[in-house]
């Protein structure tokens, strides 16, 4: 095992032990200090980011959009830290308590997970969001970002660490692995003696690589093959507005819609209007045979398209025979992130919500709302697409677990 990585793990464990004991007021003050530090060092962060962008000339626009940091995005990061400071501290909470038949007092208390490892791609905001959420929930974090953002991430991590140190708190509550090699990432995935849980954030390839190879417990996040289904009872204007927003407002993120399904009864009337609205926004459409009969300028969709997360201005379109067909298609091809039905039928909307096997299921609203900040969590560590421990946007509560504190007065079991 890499000695540097082991030392990082040891320091993280020591910091986690200290952070777990901090009171809420101390943590909130530190979060405010970190937010102030980001704004004070804005020029340094942007300069580091410009150096990263200068090396990213061959990256697709969808990646450089995630990588880019400007004054507004730094302000958003700082505001995210302040928002987290305003949220209730889960570790200050006792979930429930009772006296059992033996007279034992049993308390179920919310406690930190410990050391959280995060492997992510070219998204510098993750460095700040992850630090804020893990620190407020009483954890330490080890971050390993991609090489494309290494200068930006290093600048951010150093600023956050210095802010903690000025508050007399352990800087090692946040550590960035500056070696971006795949070999070290692989060793991190197996650092079971020091990391309690690993959270990958990025494209489907990264997430699946971590899920399949890590021996540290993993919370699967992020990949978003999200669907919009236009039902036979939908209103055309609403269907158009939701579809366009879900696809084009920010196509590079995981809650952007990638697929459009439309009921056959309204396809001939609705699809030309919706397709033209998407095309006007620069979206390339790929349709099945029935969709292409209605809108001939669509490219032909392949079998691979139905399982692909584009993160780009591309959308595949399918005409379906029924609500049942739409649900079956989504459950088969979705990454279980976010799906929406557009319908005027309360009954069909509720049926869609009950039967779709995804973390977030919408009736008459864009998939773009799947976000920890929008849900009121302040920020998010990721969108969990699995069922165990956490599901959907992961905020403070999802970065904790429970323990039982039992107090007696001499009881023994017979």
Buried (B, 14 or more C-beta within 10 A) or exposed (E): EBEEBBEBBBBBBBBBBBBBEBEBEBBBBBBBBBBBBBBEBBEBBBEBBEBBBEEBEEBEEBBBBBBBBEEEBBBBBBBBBBBBBEBEBBBEEEEEEEEEEEEEEBBBBBBBBBBBBBBBBBBBBBBBBBBBBBBBBBBBBBBBBBBBBBBBBBBBBBBBBBBBEEBEBBBBBBBBBBBBEEEBBEBBBBBEEBBBBBBBBBBBEBBEBBBEEBEBBBBBBBBBBBBBBBBBBBBBEBBBBBBBBBBBBBBBBBBBBBBBBBBEBBBEEBBEEBBBBBBEEEBBBBBBEBBBBBBEEBEEBEEEBBBBBBBBBBBBBBBBEEBEBBBEBBBEBBBBBBBBBBBEBEEBBEBBBEBBEBBBBBBBBBBBBBBBBEBEBBBBBBBBBBEEEBBBBBBBBBBBBEEEEEEEEEEEEE
